[in-house]
Amino acid sequence: MYPSAEACRECHEQIYDEWASSSHAYAAVSPMFHKFEQTITTLSKGTIGYFCMRCHTPVGTSMGYPREASIWDAIPAAREGVTCIVCHRVRTNYGKADGERRVETGSLYDPVFGAGYGEELAKILENKDHYKVKTSPADKGPGQDIHTGVIHFEQIRTSHFCTSCHQVAVEPGIKLEVVWEQYRASPAHKMGISCQDCHMGKEPGLAAGYEKAPVAVVGGKKIDPDRKHSNHLFFGPGYSIAHPGLFPLNPKNKEWSHDEWLRFDYRAGWGTEEFEDRVDEKQVDVCFPEEWKNSDDRMDAREILDANLKKLEEKREIRRRLMENSSCVEGPVFRSPPTAGRPLDFYYVVTNKNTGHNMPSGSLGAQPQVWLNVVLTGPRGQHLWESGYVDSLGDMADLHSLDVAAGRIRPDQQLFNLQTKFLIQHVTGPDREMYLPINVDIDQLPFIRPSAFPIKVMNHPPGIRMEGHSLPPLGSRQAKYNVPANLMQTPGVYHLSVRMRSRAEPIYFMRFCRATPEMERNMNEWMLDFHEQTTPIMVR
């Protein structure tokens, strides 16, 4: 009923390899997604239902797969998140459907829906023996299974196709995904630039055209090699914090189960030549789990891990290109000449060069963070002052920092942070920040019901709202800083260093969702630094 992406890989290997490390492929296996989804379900007493599952595992939702069951026990197409058929077996033009889409059932042989008309496929089907393809289970002998038609679906090539999952409002009526509405009001929309042009083109984040590549390789023969190629990595700033044996998706990793992979200690070097030599020479004494006692198995697993880690590093570089193509940091600009014994007032100008949506955008429910880290060092290289620093857990020094609350570090009063926050209303007094759009101040056991309030117009239900700090398309903002005079006493050459930092989730939110220490570690390790620069300044 629901073919796996691995079946499509037989003819579309390049597309599969791109997709396998994408956020679409990661959607259902993300450990943070499951922690997040369980937390908001618990807080809302289950009244959000299958809301999150609709976009993260459309096939699982269509099958009625229990949200509380392990995704690793589901069929492959459900585990694959936004897999091939989630886009190419949809025939209905959806809009703001909050993820409610029908995925057409059918075998691998049934037609698919795409931007083309199937002319090349028709030629292949006319010469089945030449291309060595099979079009039904009745075809015996060697050959590749193949779908028997391509139905032209116009919406799949337009930005409207992305709307159903990238413009959604969670049950209370607050919009967690607002990319579509940002895009509709953007310069990119007015210029006719689509989501696909920037997220599937040849240069991350830029409408710079598309690469050329075969639409398929069938029977060892390249089909239409000069065809426009849409990159199915779907460029974005997101990244995996899953065990690298489990993600990126890899057809070779199925020899071991999810739980067995989690027991493989890749950080200790299992499977590397150096580690295995030390084991053979009894320099280390490790009590291996039963499934990893054989050194050949460990070395085979290490090959898969190394291939996956290489893909993750390649994606990190693509993320960097995306963010640097989409933004810029100019400065520092000084309000007066730097002078010893006087405060140093300066600013940087941060610009969102993206014409299509705000920075950051995407899933605001995860509260993606983009902030500026600025450091001043003195004439002897000593650390004098910093903004955008993090605490012992990796959180910024704002009101959510546990170290700030405990008095271990000082709050960062000059922090430049583009993160959008949820606010909930007290019974009396002002709003306060909350990790999720569930108001637990008015009702500690909230049971969410449909509201008579015009929430679609107001973008928030009573008692809950979002406080946006993101930059609009082509928008700029000054990051203003002041270094006290007592730190500027010595004339000489100082250095101002700046970098922008991008992280998928805040650590305090991960702790609220009861993420594991390994998840927190991965979140910080794969965090992205970009626009790194150092400027020497003469203080007279």
C-alpha positions in Angstrom: 0.0 0.0 0.0 2.8 2.4 0.9 6.1 1.7 -0.9 9.3 2.6 0.9 11.9 5.2 -0.5 14.3 2.3 -0.8 12.2 0.9 -3.6 12.4 4.2 -5.4 16.2 4.2 -4.8 16.7 1.5 -7.4 16.1 4.0 -10.2 16.5 7.3 -8.4 19.7 6.8 -6.4 20.9 10.4 -6.6 17.6 11.7 -5.3 17.5 9.1 -2.5 21.0 10.0 -1.4 20.1 13.7 -1.2 16.9 13.0 0.6 18.3 10.5 3.1 20.1 13.2 5.1 17.3 15.8 4.7 15.0 17.2 7.4 12.2 15.5 5.5 13.8 12.1 6.1 14.5 13.0 9.7 11.0 14.1 10.5 9.8 10.8 12.0 13.0 9.5 13.6 14.0 12.7 15.3 14.4 11.9 19.0 13.6 15.5 19.9 10.4 15.4 17.9 9.1 12.5 20.0 10.1 14.1 23.3 8.4 17.4 22.1 5.3 15.7 20.9 4.9 13.7 24.1 5.4 16.8 26.2 2.8 18.9 24.5 0.4 15.9 24.4 0.8 15.5 28.2 0.4 19.2 28.9 -2.7 19.5 26.8 -4.2 16.2 28.2 -4.1 14.7 24.8 -6.5 17.2 23.2 -4.1 18.0 20.3 -4.6 14.4 19.1 -2.5 13.5 16.1 -1.6 17.1 15.2 2.2 16.7 15.2 2.1 13.3 13.6 0.3 14.5 10.5 3.4 16.2 9.1 6.1 14.2 10.7 4.8 10.8 9.6 2.0 11.3 7.1 2.0 7.6 6.2 1.8 6.6 9.8 -1.1 8.9 10.3 -2.9 7.6 7.2 -2.5 4.1 8.6 -3.8 5.1 12.0 -0.5 4.1 13.6 -0.7 4.8 17.3 1.1 8.0 18.3 2.4 6.4 21.5 3.9 3.4 19.7 7.6 3.2 18.8 8.1 4.6 15.3 10.8 1.9 14.8 8.1 -0.7 14.9 6.1 0.9 12.0 6.5 0.0 8.3 9.5 1.6 6.5 7.4 4.3 4.7 6.0 5.5 8.1 9.5 5.7 9.6 10.8 7.6 6.6 8.8 10.7 7.6 8.2 12.9 4.5 9.1 10.0 2.2 8.8 9.8 -1.6 5.1 8.9 -1.7 4.2 11.7 0.7 4.7 14.1 -2.2 4.5 11.9 -5.2 1.3 10.0 -4.3 -0.7 13.1 -3.5 -3.3 14.2 -6.1 -5.3 16.8 -4.3 -4.5 20.5 -4.2 -4.2 21.3 -0.5 -3.8 24.7 1.2 -3.9 25.5 4.9 -4.8 22.0 5.9 -2.7 21.8 9.0 -1.1 18.7 7.7 -4.3 16.8 6.9 -3.4 15.3 3.5 -4.4 12.1 1.9 -1.5 9.9 0.6 -2.9 7.7 -2.2 -2.4 4.0 -1.6 -1.0 1.7 -4.2 1.9 -0.6 -5.0 5.2 0.4 -6.5 3.7 -0.3 -10.0 0.9 2.3 -9.7 1.4 5.8 -11.3 3.1 8.6 -9.4 2.3 12.3 -9.4 5.0 14.8 -10.5 5.9 17.9 -12.4 6.4 16.1 -15.7 4.2 14.3 -18.1 6.0 10.9 -18.3 7.4 11.1 -21.8 10.6 9.4 -20.9 8.8 6.7 -18.9 6.6 6.0 -21.9 9.8 5.3 -23.9 11.1 2.9 -21.2 7.8 1.0 -21.1 7.8 0.6 -24.8 11.2 -1.1 -24.5 10.9 -3.1 -21.4 13.3 -5.8 -22.4 16.0 -3.2 -23.4 15.8 -1.4 -20.1 15.1 -4.6 -18.1 12.1 -3.4 -16.1 9.1 -5.2 -14.6 5.6 -3.5 -14.5 3.7 -6.1 -12.5 4.2 -8.9 -10.0 3.5 -11.3 -12.9 6.7 -10.3 -14.7 9.2 -13.0 -13.8 13.0 -13.0 -14.1 15.5 -10.3 -13.5 14.8 -6.6 -13.8 13.8 -3.5 -11.9 10.3 -2.9 -10.7 9.0 0.4 -12.1 5.8 2.5 -11.8 3.6 2.4 -14.9 2.7 6.1 -15.3 3.4 9.7 -14.3 0.4 11.9 -13.8 1.1 15.6 -14.1 0.3 17.4 -10.9 0.8 21.2 -11.3 0.8 22.1 -7.6 3.9 20.1 -6.8 6.1 22.6 -8.7 4.6 25.6 -6.8 5.0 27.1 -3.3 1.4 26.2 -2.6 2.4 22.6 -2.3 4.5 23.3 0.8 1.6 25.1 2.6 -0.1 22.2 4.2 2.9 21.4 6.5 4.7 24.8 6.5 1.7 26.9 7.6 0.0 25.2 10.5 -1.8 26.2 13.7 -1.8 23.9 16.7 -5.0 23.1 18.6 -5.2 26.2 20.8 -5.2 28.2 17.6 -1.6 29.5 17.6 0.5 29.2 14.4 3.6 27.2 14.9 4.6 27.3 11.2 4.2 30.7 9.6 6.6 30.4 6.6 3.8 30.4 4.0 2.2 33.6 5.3 5.7 35.2 5.5 6.3 34.1 1.9 3.0 35.4 0.6 3.9 38.9 1.8 7.6 38.7 0.7 9.5 40.2 -2.2 10.2 36.7 -3.4 6.5 36.0 -4.0 6.2 39.3 -5.9 9.2 38.4 -8.1 7.8 34.9 -8.9 10.5 33.0 -6.9 9.1 29.8 -5.4 10.2 27.9 -2.3 11.7 25.2 -4.6 13.9 27.8 -6.3 15.9 28.5 -3.1 15.5 25.2 -1.3 16.0 22.8 -4.2 18.2 24.7 -6.5 21.9 24.5 -7.1 23.0 27.1 -4.5 21.5 26.9 -1.0 19.2 29.8 -0.2 19.6 31.5 -3.6 17.3 31.4 -6.6 20.3 30.7 -8.8 18.9 28.1 -11.1 19.0 24.3 -11.0 21.6 21.6 -11.7 21.2 19.2 -14.6 21.0 15.4 -13.9 19.3 12.3 -15.2 15.7 11.8 -14.0 16.6 8.2 -13.4 19.1 5.4 -14.1 17.2 2.4 -15.4 19.0 -0.8 -16.4 22.3 1.1 -16.1 21.2 3.7 -18.6 20.9 7.4 -17.8 17.4 8.7 -18.6 17.2 12.3 -19.9 20.7 13.4 -18.5 20.2 17.1 -19.1 16.9 17.4 -17.2 16.4 20.1 -14.6 17.4 18.5 -11.2 15.6 19.5 -8.0 17.9 18.8 -5.0 15.9 16.7 -2.5 18.2 17.6 0.4 15.8 20.5 0.8 18.3 23.1 2.0 17.6 24.3 5.6 19.4 25.0 8.8 18.1 22.0 10.7 20.2 19.1 11.7 20.1 15.6 13.2 20.8 14.8 16.9 20.1 11.1 16.4 22.7 8.3 16.7 24.6 8.4 13.4 24.1 4.7 12.9 20.3 5.5 12.6 20.5 8.7 10.6 21.1 9.6 7.8 18.9 6.8 6.6 21.1 4.1 5.1 19.9 0.9 3.5 22.9 -0.9 5.0 22.0 -0.2 8.7 19.1 -2.6 8.8 21.2 -5.5 10.0 20.9 -4.1 13.5 17.8 -2.9 15.3 17.2 0.6 16.7 18.0 -0.5 20.2 21.2 -2.3 19.1 22.5 0.8 17.3 21.9 2.8 20.5 24.1 0.4 22.4 27.0 1.0 19.9 29.4 3.4 21.5 30.7 5.2 18.5 32.3 8.0 20.6 34.6 5.4 22.2 35.9 4.5 18.8 34.3 1.1 18.5 35.1 -0.5 15.1 38.1 1.8 14.3 41.4 0.1 13.6 43.1 1.9 16.5 40.4 0.8 19.0 40.2 -2.8 17.8 44.0 -3.1 17.9 43.9 -2.0 21.5 41.2 -4.5 22.3 43.3 -7.3 20.6 46.3 -6.3 22.6 44.2 -6.1 25.8 45.0 -2.5 26.4 41.3 -1.8 27.0 38.8 -3.9 28.8 35.3 -3.3 27.5 32.2 -5.3 28.4 30.5 -5.3 25.0 26.7 -5.9 24.6 25.9 -9.3 23.2 25.2 -8.0 19.7 28.6 -6.1 19.5 30.9 -8.8 20.9 32.2 -9.7 17.4 34.9 -7.3 16.2 33.9 -7.9 12.5 30.4 -6.6 13.4 31.8 -3.6 15.1 34.0 -2.8 12.1 31.1 -3.3 9.6 29.0 -0.9 11.7 31.9 1.6 11.8 31.9 1.7 8.0 28.2 2.6 8.0 28.8 5.2 10.7 31.8 6.8 8.9 29.7 7.1 5.7 26.8 8.7 7.7 29.1 11.1 9.6 30.7 12.2 6.3 27.2 13.0 5.0 26.4 15.0 8.2 29.6 17.0 7.8 28.7 17.7 4.1 25.3 18.9 5.3 26.9 21.1 7.9 28.9 22.9 5.2 25.7 23.2 3.1 23.9 24.7 6.2 26.8 27.2 6.5 26.5 28.2 2.8 22.7 28.6 3.3 23.0 30.9 6.3 25.8 32.9 4.8 24.0 33.3 1.5 20.9 34.4 3.4 22.3 36.9 5.9 25.1 39.3 6.5 26.8 41.0 9.5 28.3 44.4 8.9 30.5 46.4 11.3 31.6 47.2 13.9 30.4 50.8 13.6 31.7 53.1 16.4 29.6 56.0 17.7 32.8 57.8 18.6 36.6 57.1 18.2 37.7 54.4 20.6 39.5 56.2 23.5 41.2 54.8 26.6 39.3 55.5 29.8 35.9 56.0 28.0 33.1 53.5 27.3 33.2 51.8 23.9 29.9 52.2 22.1 29.4 50.3 18.9 27.0 48.2 16.9 26.8 45.6 14.1 24.1 45.6 11.5 22.5 42.2 11.0 20.6 41.8 7.7 18.3 39.1 6.4 19.2 38.9 2.7 16.5 36.2 2.2 13.7 37.6 0.0 11.3 34.8 0.9 10.7 34.7 4.7 11.9 35.8 8.1 15.2 34.8 9.8 14.8 32.5 11.6 11.6 30.9 10.3 10.5 27.3 10.0 9.0 25.5 13.0 8.6 28.1 15.6 7.3 25.5 18.0 10.9 24.3 18.4 12.0 27.9 19.0 15.1 27.9 16.6 17.8 30.2 17.8 19.9 32.6 15.9 22.1 35.0 18.0 25.2 37.1 17.9 28.3 36.3 19.9 30.7 39.3 20.3 34.0 39.2 22.2 36.4 42.0 23.0 40.1 41.1 23.7 42.6 43.5 25.0 46.1 44.5 23.9 47.7 41.5 25.6 45.1 39.1 24.3 43.1 39.0 27.5 39.4 38.4 27.5 37.7 41.7 28.5 34.0 41.5 27.6 31.5 39.3 25.8 27.9 39.2 24.8 26.1 36.1 23.5 28.0 33.8 25.8 26.4 30.5 27.0 26.2 28.9 30.4 27.4 25.4 31.4 24.6 23.7 29.6 24.9 25.8 26.4 22.0 28.1 27.0 22.3 31.8 26.5 22.5 33.8 29.7 18.8 35.0 29.6 16.0 34.4 32.0 15.8 30.7 31.0 19.4 30.0 32.0 19.7 27.8 35.1 23.2 29.2 35.8 21.8 32.7 35.8 19.0 31.7 38.1 21.5 30.1 40.5 23.7 33.2 40.4 26.7 31.3 38.9 27.0 33.6 35.9 25.7 37.1 35.2 22.7 37.7 32.9 23.6 39.0 29.4 21.8 42.3 29.4 23.0 43.1 25.8 22.1 39.8 24.2 21.0 40.0 20.5 18.8 37.0 19.9 16.3 36.5 17.0 14.5 33.7 18.7 10.7 33.8 18.8 9.2 33.1 22.3 5.8 31.9 23.5 4.0 34.1 26.1 1.2 33.0 28.4 -1.0 35.4 30.4 -1.0 35.3 34.2 -4.2 35.4 36.2 -3.0 38.9 37.2 0.0 40.9 36.1 2.0 40.7 32.9 2.6 37.9 30.4 5.5 35.5 31.0 7.6 33.3 28.7 6.6 29.7 28.4 8.2 26.8 26.7 5.1 25.7 24.8 1.8 27.4 23.8 -0.2 25.9 26.7 -1.4 28.2 29.4 -0.8 26.5 32.7 -1.1 29.6 34.9 -4.9 30.0 34.5 -5.5 26.2 34.5 -2.9 23.8 35.7 -4.8 20.9 34.1 -5.7 22.5 30.7 -8.2 20.8 28.6 -8.2 22.6 25.2 -11.5 23.1 23.4 -12.4 24.9 20.2 -12.6 28.6 20.8 -15.3 31.1 19.8 -12.5 33.7 19.6 -11.5 34.6 16.0 -8.1 32.9 16.4 -7.3 32.7 12.7 -7.5 36.5 12.5 -5.7 37.3 15.7 -3.1 34.5 15.4 -3.5 33.7 19.0 -6.1 32.3 21.4 -6.9 34.1 24.6 -4.1 33.9 27.1 -1.4 32.7 24.7 0.6 34.5 22.1 4.0 34.6 20.3 6.5 37.3 20.7 8.5 37.5 17.4 12.0 38.8 17.2 12.9 37.5 13.8 14.1 39.7 10.9 11.7 40.1 7.9 12.9 39.5 4.4 15.6 42.1 3.5 15.2 43.6 6.9 18.1 44.9 9.1 18.5 45.5 12.8 21.3 47.1 14.8 22.9 44.9 17.5 24.0 47.6 20.0 26.7 47.2 22.6 28.4 49.2 25.3 31.7 48.2 26.9 32.2 50.0 30.3 35.1 52.5 30.7 36.8 50.4 33.4 37.6 47.8 30.8 39.1 50.3 28.3 41.9 51.7 30.4 45.0 50.7 28.3 45.8 52.3 24.9 46.7 49.8 22.2 45.3 47.4 19.6 42.1 45.6 20.8 40.2 43.0 18.8 36.5 42.6 18.3 35.4 39.1 17.3 31.9 38.3 16.1 30.0 35.3 14.9 26.4 34.3 14.4 25.3 31.1 15.9 22.4 28.9 14.8 20.9 26.1 16.9 17.7 24.1 16.3 16.4 24.0 19.8 17.3 25.7 23.2 18.8 23.4 25.8 16.3 24.6 28.5 13.5 23.5 26.2 15.1 20.1 25.7 15.4 19.7 29.4 11.7 20.6 29.8 10.9 17.9 27.4 13.1 15.4 29.3 15.7 15.0 26.5 18.7 12.8 27.3 22.1 14.2 28.0 23.3 12.7 24.7 20.6 14.6 22.8 21.7 17.8 24.5 25.3 17.1 23.6 24.5 16.5 20.0 22.4 19.6 19.8 25.4 21.7 20.9 28.0 19.8 18.9 26.2 20.3 15.6 25.3 23.9 16.3 26.4 26.2 13.4 28.8 29.2 13.6 28.9 31.5 10.6 29.9 35.0 9.6 33.0 34.7 11.8 35.3 37.7 11.7 37.7 39.6 13.9 38.4 43.4 13.6 41.5 45.0 15.1 40.7 48.4 16.7 43.2 51.1 17.8 42.3 52.6 21.2 44.2 55.8 21.7 
